[in-house]
Amino acid sequence: MATENNFVIIEAIFNLHQWVKENLPIENSLIAYDLILLLSIYSYSNNTVSVKNLFSSLPHSPTAIRYHYQRLLNDGWIEHHQDAKDRRIKYVRPTIKFITTINVYNLEAKKLLSI
């Protein structure tokens, strides 16, 4: 049975989902959303992640991840940088555009989910 508090939580999640659709480059894809969230986690924890490790950390097909990853790269949300010692290793780094938007996302999530 639904309670008033359950309704408020679901409504808050729905409102956050609307914000995400309007402000993050997800194209209504949970794969893109997962990719953005995982990159955010690495960024906030000040850890680097290689392209290879990023792809293997997500429970989606490599082809689907690659599509959304390439779109984020082409649209300036993320960029690459190479390992100083091993040029075969490519790391992913969020751009200022990504970081700024994710900071706003965090504020919006805190506001909407402070129930």
N, CA and C atoms as an extended XYZ file, in Angstrom:
345
Properties=species:S:1:pos:R:3:atomname:S:1:resname:S:1:resid:I:1 pbc="F F F"
N         0.843       -1.178        0.000 N   MET     1
C         0.000        0.000        0.000 CA  MET     1
C         0.888        1.240        0.000 C   MET     1
N         0.568        2.169       -0.844 N   ALA     2
C         1.359        3.394       -0.978 CA  ALA     2
C         1.064        4.342        0.178 C   ALA     2
N         2.112        4.934        0.665 N   THR     3
C         1.955        5.953        1.691 CA  THR     3
C         2.335        7.296        1.096 C   THR     3
N         2.029        8.342        1.819 N   GLU     4
C         2.347        9.701        1.360 CA  GLU     4
C         3.842        9.859        1.127 C   GLU     4
N         4.668        9.289        2.025 N   ASN     5
C         6.119        9.408        1.894 CA  ASN     5
C         6.618        8.689        0.638 C   ASN     5
N         6.035        7.532        0.309 N   ASN     6
C         6.418        6.818       -0.905 CA  ASN     6
C         6.139        7.663       -2.138 C   ASN     6
N         5.001        8.322       -2.150 N   PHE     7
C         4.640        9.177       -3.271 CA  PHE     7
C         5.653       10.315       -3.428 C   PHE     7
N         6.039       10.916       -2.331 N   VAL     8
C         6.986       12.032       -2.354 CA  VAL     8
C         8.332       11.576       -2.899 C   VAL     8
N         8.790       10.417       -2.480 N   ILE     9
C        10.071        9.888       -2.956 CA  ILE     9
C        10.009        9.607       -4.454 C   ILE     9
N         8.958        8.946       -4.887 N   ILE    10
C         8.817        8.622       -6.311 CA  ILE    10
C         8.719        9.899       -7.144 C   ILE    10
N         7.986       10.862       -6.650 N   GLU    11
C         7.876       12.135       -7.371 CA  GLU    11
C         9.232       12.833       -7.455 C   GLU    11
N        10.007       12.788       -6.393 N   ALA    12
C        11.339       13.408       -6.396 CA  ALA    12
C        12.255       12.716       -7.403 C   ALA    12
N        12.189       11.391       -7.443 N   ILE    13
C        12.992       10.642       -8.414 CA  ILE    13
C        12.568       10.984       -9.835 C   ILE    13
N        11.277       11.083      -10.060 N   PHE    14
C        10.761       11.462      -11.379 CA  PHE    14
C        11.262       12.843      -11.770 C   PHE    14
N        11.215       13.797      -10.845 N   ASN    15
C        11.685       15.157      -11.130 CA  ASN    15
C        13.184       15.185      -11.425 C   ASN    15
N        13.966       14.376      -10.706 N   LEU    16
C        15.399       14.288      -10.986 CA  LEU    16
C        15.622       13.680      -12.367 C   LEU    16
N        14.833       12.690      -12.706 N   HIS    17
C        14.932       12.072      -14.030 CA  HIS    17
C        14.640       13.105      -15.128 C   HIS    17
N        13.656       13.952      -14.901 N   GLN    18
C        13.353       15.013      -15.876 CA  GLN    18
C        14.540       15.957      -16.027 C   GLN    18
N        15.164       16.319      -14.906 N   TRP    19
C        16.332       17.207      -14.951 CA  TRP    19
C        17.454       16.553      -15.751 C   TRP    19
N        17.681       15.266      -15.514 N   VAL    20
C        18.726       14.528      -16.221 CA  VAL    20
C        18.464       14.540      -17.722 C   VAL    20
N        17.228       14.256      -18.130 N   LYS    21
C        16.879       14.247      -19.552 CA  LYS    21
C        17.129       15.597      -20.205 C   LYS    21
N        16.906       16.671      -19.470 N   GLU    22
C        17.065       18.013      -20.022 CA  GLU    22
C        18.502       18.527      -19.997 C   GLU    22
N        19.342       17.985      -19.131 N   ASN    23
C        20.657       18.584      -18.920 CA  ASN    23
C        21.862       17.679      -19.150 C   ASN    23
N        21.665       16.382      -19.133 N   LEU    24
C        22.779       15.463      -19.371 CA  LEU    24
C        22.624       14.816      -20.747 C   LEU    24
N        23.729       14.522      -21.397 N   PRO    25
C        23.669       13.949      -22.751 CA  PRO    25
C        23.423       12.442      -22.730 C   PRO    25
N        22.253       12.044      -22.243 N   ILE    26
C        21.998       10.605      -22.113 CA  ILE    26
C        21.177       10.019      -23.257 C   ILE    26
N        20.493       10.851      -24.012 N   GLU    27
C        19.636       10.375      -25.112 CA  GLU    27
C        18.692        9.259      -24.660 C   GLU    27
N        18.114        9.416      -23.477 N   ASN    28
C        17.188        8.429      -22.903 CA  ASN    28
C        17.797        7.036      -22.782 C   ASN    28
N        19.099        6.977      -22.566 N   SER    29
C        19.786        5.696      -22.461 CA  SER    29
C        20.350        5.499      -21.063 C   SER    29
N        19.999        4.378      -20.458 N   LEU    30
C        20.584        4.046      -19.158 CA  LEU    30
C        22.067        3.727      -19.289 C   LEU    30
N        22.489        3.290      -20.456 N   ILE    31
C        23.912        3.026      -20.685 CA  ILE    31
C        24.694        4.329      -20.584 C   ILE    31
N        24.217        5.366      -21.253 N   ALA    32
C        24.886        6.672      -21.189 CA  ALA    32
C        24.843        7.223      -19.769 C   ALA    32
N        23.729        7.043      -19.097 N   TYR    33
C        23.590        7.516      -17.714 CA  TYR    33
C        24.568        6.787      -16.796 C   TYR    33
N        24.665        5.465      -16.938 N   ASP    34
C        25.622        4.690      -16.154 CA  ASP    34
C        27.050        5.157      -16.421 C   ASP    34
N        27.358        5.409      -17.668 N   LEU    35
C        28.686        5.871      -18.052 CA  LEU    35
C        29.004        7.214      -17.385 C   LEU    35
N        28.070        8.127      -17.414 N   ILE    36
C        28.242        9.442      -16.797 CA  ILE    36
C        28.389        9.317      -15.279 C   ILE    36
N        27.560        8.495      -14.674 N   LEU    37
C        27.643        8.319      -13.220 CA  LEU    37
C        28.973        7.695      -12.808 C   LEU    37
N        29.426        6.691      -13.543 N   LEU    38
C        30.689        6.049      -13.213 CA  LEU    38
C        31.866        7.017      -13.394 C   LEU    38
N        31.848        7.776      -14.466 N   LEU    39
C        32.892        8.786      -14.668 CA  LEU    39
C        32.864        9.839      -13.559 C   LEU    39
N        31.686       10.170      -13.095 N   SER    40
C        31.547       11.124      -11.985 CA  SER    40
C        32.148       10.564      -10.703 C   SER    40
N        31.903        9.298      -10.450 N   ILE    41
C        32.465        8.663       -9.252 CA  ILE    41
C        33.990        8.708       -9.293 C   ILE    41
N        34.562        8.348      -10.424 N   TYR    42
C        36.021        8.409      -10.557 CA  TYR    42
C        36.523        9.842      -10.386 C   TYR    42
N        35.824       10.777      -10.968 N   SER    43
C        36.246       12.171      -10.885 CA  SER    43
C        36.197       12.694       -9.456 C   SER    43
N        35.099       12.464       -8.764 N   TYR    44
C        34.956       12.951       -7.389 CA  TYR    44
C        35.929       12.285       -6.424 C   TYR    44
N        36.331       11.052       -6.721 N   SER    45
C        37.281       10.372       -5.839 CA  SER    45
C        38.730       10.641       -6.246 C   SER    45
N        38.906       11.511       -7.240 N   ASN    46
C        40.247       11.870       -7.734 CA  ASN    46
C        41.042       10.663       -8.208 C   ASN    46
N        40.350        9.693       -8.773 N   ASN    47
C        41.002        8.516       -9.340 CA  ASN    47
C        40.968        8.593      -10.851 C   ASN    47
N        41.983        8.050      -11.475 N   THR    48
C        41.983        7.972      -12.929 CA  THR    48
C        41.414        6.623      -13.338 C   THR    48
N        40.888        6.577      -14.535 N   VAL    49
C        40.358        5.325      -15.069 CA  VAL    49
C        40.766        5.233      -16.537 C   VAL    49
N        41.249        4.068      -16.902 N   SER    50
C        41.595        3.856      -18.301 CA  SER    50
C        40.322        3.560      -19.089 C   SER    50
N        40.422        3.765      -20.375 N   VAL    51
C        39.280        3.467      -21.243 CA  VAL    51
C        38.911        1.993      -21.082 C   VAL    51
N        39.904        1.131      -21.075 N   LYS    52
C        39.671       -0.311      -20.947 CA  LYS    52
C        38.955       -0.648      -19.637 C   LYS    52
N        39.417       -0.093      -18.535 N   ASN    53
C        38.784       -0.372      -17.243 CA  ASN    53
C        37.380        0.213      -17.155 C   ASN    53
N        37.176        1.370      -17.756 N   LEU    54
C        35.849        1.968      -17.762 CA  LEU    54
C        34.862        1.055      -18.480 C   LEU    54
N        35.245        0.581      -19.650 N   PHE    55
C        34.361       -0.286      -20.420 CA  PHE    55
C        34.065       -1.586      -19.669 C   PHE    55
N        35.066       -2.132      -19.007 N   SER    56
C        34.854       -3.409      -18.317 CA  SER    56
C        34.110       -3.239      -16.993 C   SER    56
N        33.955       -2.008      -16.535 N   SER    57
C        33.250       -1.753      -15.274 CA  SER    57
C        31.740       -1.649      -15.443 C   SER    57
N        31.291       -1.579      -16.657 N   LEU    58
C        29.853       -1.417      -16.911 CA  LEU    58
C        29.247       -2.718      -17.424 C   LEU    58
N        28.021       -3.025      -16.977 N   PRO    59
C        27.376       -4.289      -17.359 CA  PRO    59
C        26.607       -4.207      -18.673 C   PRO    59
N        27.202       -3.561      -19.658 N   HIS    60
C        26.544       -3.401      -20.955 CA  HIS    60
C        27.478       -3.908      -22.044 C   HIS    60
N        26.958       -4.060      -23.228 N   SER    61
C        27.780       -4.547      -24.331 CA  SER    61
C        28.839       -3.503      -24.700 C   SER    61
N        30.017       -3.955      -25.060 N   PRO    62
C        31.072       -3.010      -25.459 CA  PRO    62
C        30.651       -2.103      -26.611 C   PRO    62
N        29.864       -2.635      -27.527 N   THR    63
C        29.405       -1.837      -28.666 CA  THR    63
C        28.520       -0.685      -28.199 C   THR    63
N        27.607       -0.957      -27.300 N   ALA    64
C        26.708        0.087      -26.791 CA  ALA    64
C        27.484        1.119      -25.978 C   ALA    64
N        28.407        0.653      -25.149 N   ILE    65
C        29.223        1.584      -24.362 CA  ILE    65
C        30.047        2.455      -25.300 C   ILE    65
N        30.670        1.836      -26.288 N   ARG    66
C        31.513        2.569      -27.242 CA  ARG    66
C        30.727        3.679      -27.944 C   ARG    66
N        29.495        3.379      -28.336 N   TYR    67
C        28.670        4.379      -29.015 CA  TYR    67
C        28.499        5.619      -28.135 C   TYR    67
N        28.084        5.430      -26.899 N   HIS    68
C        27.841        6.560      -26.010 CA  HIS    68
C        29.139        7.223      -25.574 C   HIS    68
N        30.166        6.431      -25.371 N   TYR    69
C        31.480        6.965      -25.017 CA  TYR    69
C        31.994        7.887      -26.126 C   TYR    69
N        31.906        7.428      -27.358 N   GLN    70
C        32.377        8.218      -28.498 CA  GLN    70
C        31.587        9.515      -28.641 C   GLN    70
N        30.310        9.445      -28.365 N   ARG    71
C        29.469       10.641      -28.430 CA  ARG    71
C        29.898       11.650      -27.368 C   ARG    71
N        30.174       11.170      -26.138 N   LEU    72
C        30.647       12.062      -25.075 CA  LEU    72
C        31.992       12.683      -25.450 C   LEU    72
N        32.841       11.900      -26.064 N   LEU    73
C        34.149       12.378      -26.494 CA  LEU    73
C        34.004       13.427      -27.606 C   LEU    73
N        33.209       13.127      -28.608 N   ASN    74
C        33.008       14.043      -29.744 CA  ASN    74
C        32.330       15.351      -29.336 C   ASN    74
N        31.446       15.282      -28.344 N   ASP    75
C        30.700       16.470      -27.919 CA  ASP    75
C        31.407       17.268      -26.821 C   ASP    75
N        32.619       16.863      -26.465 N   GLY    76
C        33.412       17.635      -25.517 CA  GLY    76
C        33.076       17.431      -24.048 C   GLY    76
N        32.479       16.300      -23.709 N   TRP    77
C        32.167       16.009      -22.307 CA  TRP    77
C        33.339       15.324      -21.608 C   TRP    77
N        34.111       14.569      -22.378 N   ILE    78
C        35.280       13.874      -21.839 CA  ILE    78
C        36.438       14.049      -22.808 C   ILE    78
N        37.650       13.743      -22.317 N   GLU    79
C        38.830       13.784      -23.168 CA  GLU    79
C        39.786       12.671      -22.738 C   GLU    79
N        40.762       12.401      -23.586 N   HIS    80
C        41.762       11.380      -23.297 CA  HIS    80
C        43.068       12.021      -22.857 C   HIS    80
N        43.810       11.287      -22.073 N   HIS    81
C        45.218       11.622      -21.849 CA  HIS    81
C        45.954       10.310      -21.669 C   HIS    81
N        47.195       10.289      -22.137 N   GLN    82
C        47.951        9.050      -22.125 CA  GLN    82
C        48.780        8.915      -20.863 C   GLN    82
N        49.033        7.665      -20.499 N   ASP    83
C        49.882        7.354      -19.365 CA  ASP    83
C        51.294        7.858      -19.664 C   ASP    83
N        51.940        8.448      -18.669 N   ALA    84
C        53.271        9.019      -18.857 CA  ALA    84
C        54.323        7.949      -19.145 C   ALA    84
N        54.129        6.747      -18.613 N   LYS    85
C        55.133        5.697      -18.762 CA  LYS    85
C        54.812        4.695      -19.866 C   LYS    85
N        53.534        4.475      -20.099 N   ASP    86
C        53.125        3.484      -21.086 CA  ASP    86
C        52.134        4.135      -22.054 C   ASP    86
N        52.610        4.502      -23.216 N   ARG    87
C        51.793        5.238      -24.188 CA  ARG    87
C        50.629        4.417      -24.744 C   ARG    87
N        50.594        3.127      -24.454 N   ARG    88
C        49.478        2.298      -24.925 CA  ARG    88
C        48.229        2.492      -24.074 C   ARG    88
N        48.408        3.024      -22.869 N   ILE    89
C        47.287        3.188      -21.935 CA  ILE    89
C        46.693        4.583      -22.089 C   ILE    89
N        45.387        4.624      -22.334 N   LYS    90
C        44.649        5.888      -22.457 CA  LYS    90
C        43.724        6.036      -21.262 C   LYS    90
N        43.781        7.201      -20.650 N   TYR    91
C        42.895        7.500      -19.534 CA  TYR    91
C        41.794        8.439      -19.990 C   TYR    91
N        40.695        8.391      -19.269 N   VAL    92
C        39.551        9.255      -19.548 CA  VAL    92
C        39.531       10.348      -18.494 C   VAL    92
N        39.312       11.569      -18.936 N   ARG    93
C        39.234       12.694      -18.009 CA  ARG    93
C        38.002       13.525      -18.377 C   ARG    93
N        37.176       13.850      -17.384 N   PRO    94
C        36.026       14.717      -17.676 CA  PRO    94
C        36.506       16.143      -17.968 C   PRO    94
N        35.800       16.808      -18.847 N   THR    95
C        36.134       18.196      -19.172 CA  THR    95
C        35.447       19.135      -18.178 C   THR    95
N        35.768       20.402      -18.269 N   ILE    96
C        35.119       21.414      -17.424 CA  ILE    96
C        33.608       21.387      -17.651 C   ILE    96
N        33.201       21.208      -18.887 N   LYS    97
C        31.769       21.109      -19.227 CA  LYS    97
C        31.111       19.981      -18.424 C   LYS    97
N        31.747       18.819      -18.389 N   PHE    98
C        31.246       17.664      -17.651 CA  PHE    98
C        31.197       17.979      -16.160 C   PHE    98
N        32.304       18.458      -15.614 N   ILE    99
C        32.403       18.715      -14.174 CA  ILE    99
C        31.382       19.751      -13.724 C   ILE    99
N        31.247       20.814      -14.479 N   THR   100
C        30.282       21.870      -14.139 CA  THR   100
C        28.860       21.321      -14.116 C   THR   100
N        28.508       20.558      -15.114 N   THR   101
C        27.154       20.001      -15.196 CA  THR   101
C        26.901       18.987      -14.086 C   THR   101
N        27.887       18.165      -13.771 N   ILE   102
C        27.722       17.171      -12.707 CA  ILE   102
C        27.625       17.846      -11.343 C   ILE   102
N        28.326       18.944      -11.153 N   ASN   103
C        28.195       19.688       -9.893 CA  ASN   103
C        26.769       20.219       -9.731 C   ASN   103
N        26.197       20.709      -10.810 N   VAL   104
C        24.805       21.184      -10.768 CA  VAL   104
C        23.862       19.999      -10.540 C   VAL   104
N        24.148       18.887      -11.183 N   TYR   105
C        23.356       17.661      -10.978 CA  TYR   105
C        23.349       17.275       -9.495 C   TYR   105
N        24.504       17.314       -8.870 N   ASN   106
C        24.593       16.981       -7.444 CA  ASN   106
C        23.737       17.910       -6.597 C   ASN   106
N        23.800       19.191       -6.886 N   LEU   107
C        22.989       20.158       -6.137 CA  LEU   107
C        21.501       19.893       -6.345 C   LEU   107
N        21.129       19.619       -7.577 N   GLU   108
C        19.725       19.337       -7.894 CA  GLU   108
C        19.252       18.055       -7.205 C   GLU   108
N        20.085       17.036       -7.228 N   ALA   109
C        19.731       15.773       -6.575 CA  ALA   109
C        19.564       15.953       -5.071 C   ALA   109
N        20.475       16.701       -4.456 N   LYS   110
C        20.371       16.967       -3.017 CA  LYS   110
C        19.078       17.701       -2.700 C   LYS   110
N        18.770       18.699       -3.529 N   LYS   111
C        17.565       19.492       -3.304 CA  LYS   111
C        16.308       18.638       -3.460 C   LYS   111
N        16.234       17.882       -4.551 N   LEU   112
C        15.029       17.108       -4.826 CA  LEU   112
C        14.875       15.912       -3.901 C   LEU   112
N        15.967       15.310       -3.484 N   LEU   113
C        15.876       14.081       -2.695 CA  LEU   113
C        16.008       14.314       -1.192 C   LEU   113
N        16.060       15.567       -0.789 N   SER   114
C        16.086       15.883        0.659 CA  SER   114
C        14.685       15.785        1.198 C   SER   114
N        14.312       14.589        1.524 N   ILE   115
C        12.922       14.312        1.940 CA  ILE   115
C        12.900       14.032        3.421 C   ILE   115
